[in-house]
């Protein structure tokens, strides 16, 4: 049974010694951003520097990122890769980690000065094995990436995450089949199936050195939409139980058709991509043992949701479809928005999985 609990601080009396932490950064052609991240985490963090070591994995950069690390940060261990393998390059750093905890950061992301200390204290208080954070844009402190694309307790923004090394020893890091995006989702399904506890700590907000995101319409016609669709289908085919895997891939295909109708026919290019992703997931099939875990993701992870859960009931949708298709060339507005109320209701009913304050989840 899923165990959702509100995280509660327990005070500092008789606090045991603080744990050691390895910070692992993955860089690909972001030399200047990496410099900022290293300076911030090495010299702007209020955690005891004697308890921190840093590993940088250079994912075959050609902008001098590795040379900059060697020249300016001799205290950092550098691992050079000959080939860019995407986000699974983190695994090289995870394998080299010495700390009891591992803080994984993108080359362009850092925690606030007190972020690491607060996260470790909260993890101790809630007996968590992984801590995820809020994430804001560099140019606008009020713009939250973790709210634009809700992660909550079911996944996390992979630019910043804190984990016990035991978790990485058990799960062996990120799936190399996923080059980038949705690797966090695949990881969290295996994480929960292994019995670990996730603490989502949105009160600690990481800084992602990116500007505010593009409009939804730009996302749908761009490559990221197809990449995410492929990876969502792959994760479903690989890890969900049969009924939930089939339901999810049908939902993804229906969402592609919906987005083609609402926004642009370009969205239909994601249909064969989704099918190929699902087939690849079946090739690597290793479904979670916990049936409830699979069901929770099918029902409550919004990117697995059937489109009619977020808009209108399916019979109503089908009944009005001919009229909608002939109205305004079949488009429903530039933002592709659902009728008011349904989306809000979806998230209200699932609020425990998308908390606005610290909360934990374990299965």
N, C-alpha and C positions, 0 to 999 in steps of 0.2 A: 504494500500500500504506500502511496506517495505521502511523504511527511513534509508538509509545508509549515514553517515556523517563522514567527517574527524574531529577527535578531535583536537580542537585548544585551547591552553592556553589563558586565558583572563587577566592574570596579578594578582597581589596580592593587588591592591588598595581596601581599605575598606573591607578587607576580614572578613567575620563573624567569630564567635568563632568556634574553631575546635570541631567536634562532638566526643561523647564518643564511644568507641569501645569495644566489647566483643570478645576476641579471644577464639574460640572453637577448641579443639584438640581431636581427637579420637585415642585411643591407643589400640593396641592388640599385646602384647609380643614384644614391641620394647622399652624397658626401657631406654637403653643407648641413642638411637636416640631421644627419647622424652626429656631426660635431656638436650641434645644439643639444641633442638628446644626451650624449655622453657628458657634456659639461654640466647639464642640469642634474643628471642622476649621480654623478660622481662628486660634484662640489656644491650642489644646491639642495641636497637631500638631508633631512635631519636625523636619519638613521645612522647608527654607529658604523663608520667607514671600515672599521676592522672586521665587521661581520659581512661585508659585501665584496664579492668578486664579480668581474664582468667578462663576458665572452661575446665577441662579435663574429658572426658568420657572414663572410663576404660571398654573396651568391653570384660569383663571376662578374662583378662590376667592371666596367671599363672607364670609369670616371676618376680613378685614383682613390676610391673610398678606403681600400685596404692600406694603401701607402699613407694616407692621412692618419689612420689609426696607429700604425707603427711609429710614425713621426711624432704625433702630438699626444698620444695616450699609451706610453710604454707599459703602464700597469695593466692594460687590457690584453687578454688572450685573444689572438686573432686566428680564425680558421678560414682558410681560403678554399673555395670550391672552383673547379674548372668549368663546371656546367651549372647554369641557373636551373634549379629543380623546383622553383616556386616556393610555396610556403613550407613544404616539408624540409627545406633547408634548416629550419629551426631544429629539426631532430639532431643534427650534428652538434648544435650547441647544448641541447638537452643531455646528450650522451656525455658531454664534457663537464656538466654541472657538478659542483662540489657541495653546494649549499643544501641545507635542509628544505629550503623553499626555492622555487625558481620563478623569477619575474620575467615573462616574455614580453618584449616590446618591439614594435615596428621601428624602423630607423627614424621615422618622423613622428614619434609619440613619446611623451614622458608624463610622469606623475607629478602632482604638486609636491612641495617640499615635505609635507607631513604625510603624504599619501601612503608610502610604504609602511610606515610605523602604524598608522591607523588601520590599514588593511590587515596587518599581522595581528594586531590586538583584537580586531573584530573576528578574525578567523579563529583565534584562540578561544574567545568567549563563546562562539557558536559551534565550535568543533568542526569547522569547515575544512575541506580539502582543496577547494578552489575558490578564488575570489575574483569576481568580475566588477567592472567599474562603469560609471558614467563616462561619456566621451564627448568633448565639445570641439567646435571648430576653432582654429587659431584666430581668425579674423572677427569672430563674433562669439563672445563667451556665453550668450544666451542660446546659441544654436547647438542643439544636442543631437549628435549622430545616433545615439542609442535610443532616442525618442523618434527620430525620423524613420528609422528602421528598428522597430521594437525587438529587443533581445530578451530582456527580463531574465527569467530563471532557466529557460529552455535552451539558450545558446548564449553567446557573448560576442562583443566586438573584439576581434583577435589582435587589434593593435596594442592591447594591454591586458594581461591576465596574469594572476599570481596562483601558483600551484605547489602543493607539496611535491617534493621529488619522488616520493613513493608513487604518486599518480603516474608520473611519466615513466618510471621503471616498470609499472604494471601495463600501461597502455601503449608504450613505445611511440608516443608522439602522434604527429599528424599523418594521415593517409596520403602516400605519395601519388595516388591516383587523382587527387585534387590539386591542381596547380595553384589556384588561388580562389578564395571566396567559397563559403559554406564548409570549409574544413573544420570550423568551430562546431558546426551542427553535428557532423559525423563524429567528432571527438566526444561531444557531450552525451550522445546516445550510448557510446561505449563506457563513458565515465559513470553515468547513472546505473548502467547494467552491472557495473563492477561494485556497486554499493557505496560510492563516494557521495559526499555532500557538497552542494554548491551554495555559496553565499554571494548574492548579488548586492553590491554595495554602491548604489548610485550617489551616495553622499560624497564619495571620493571621485572626482572628475578628472580624467586624464585629458591632456591637451594633444589633439591630433593636428599636426601642422598642415592642414588642408583648409581650403576655403569652403564656404557653405555649398551644399549639394546642388546639382542641376535639377531642373524641373522633372517631374515624373514622366512627362512625354518624351523628354530627351533620353531618359533611362530605357524606356521601352523600345525605342528605335536603335539603341546602341548595342554594342557587343556584350556589355555586362548583363543585360537581361537574358540573353541566350546562354551565357556561361552559368549564371545562377540557376536557370531552369535545368540545364544539364546536370549540375551538381545536386540539386534537390532531388531529381529523379534517380540519380546514382545512389544517394544516401537511402532513399526509400527502398530501392531494389536490393541494396546490400543488407540493410539492418532492420527494417520493419518486418513484422509478422505478415504472412501472406495477404490476409484480408486488408490490412492497413496499407501495405505496399501498393496493392492494386488500386485502392481508393485514392491514394495520394497521386499516383501517376495520372489517373483519370481527372482529378482535380487540377493538376498542372496543365494538362492538355486543354481542359475547359477554360482555364484562365488565359491561355494563349489565344484561344478563339475570342474570348471576351475582350481582351486588349486589342486584338485586331479590329474588332467591331467598334470599340469606343475610341481608340486612339489612332492606330495605323495598321494597315495590312502587313507591315514589316514584322509585326509580332508573330505572324504565322511561320516565320523562319525558325521559331523556337520549337515547333511541333516535332520535326524529325530529330532535332537536337535532344529533346526530352526523351524520345523513344530510344535513341542511342545511349543516353545516360542511364536509363533504366536497365537496358540490356547489359551494359557494363557492370551495373550494380549486381545483377543476377550472376554474372561471371565470378564476382568476388563475394558471393552470398555468405553471410555469417550473421544470421538474425539474432537480435537480442533475446536472451532467455526470458526476460521479464515481460509477460504479455501486457500487463497494465502500463508499463513504460511505453510500449509501442502504441497502445490505444491513446494514451495521454498526448503523445506527439501528433497523432492523426487528428485528434479532436481540437487540440489547443495551440499547436504551433501555426501561426497565421499563414506562413508560406506553404503549408500543406493543406490549408482550408479549401473546401469546395467553394467556388465563387458565389453560389447561391446562399451560403451561410453569411456572407458579408453584404449581400444586396437583397434580392428578393427570393422568396421560395421558388424552387424549380418549376412547379406547375404554372405559377404566375409569369415567370420569366419566359417559358416556352409559349404561353398564350399571347403575350404581347410582343414577341420577337418579330413577327412579320411587320407589324406597324412601326416598330423602332427602326428596322432596317431601311425602311423607305423614308424616314424622317431625317432631314439634314444629311443625306448621303450616308446614313447609318452611323454617324458620329454622335456621341452624347456629351460633347464638351471637351475642352482642351485638357482639363485635369483628370479626365477619366473617373470622376468621382461616383460613388454609389449613392442611391437615394438616401437622404438624411435619416439617421437613426439606426440602421441595420449594423453598420460598422461599429458605431459606438456601443451598441448592445452587445456585439460579439466580445469586445474587449472588457466591457463591464462584467459580463458573465465569467470571464476568465481572469479577472483582476489579480487573483493570488499568484498567477504565473507571470504577470507583468507588473511587479510592485514598483511604487515610487519611492519607497524607503527600504532599508536593509531587511532582507528576508532570505531564508534558506530553503532548499529543496533536496530531499533524498528519497530514493525509492527502496 
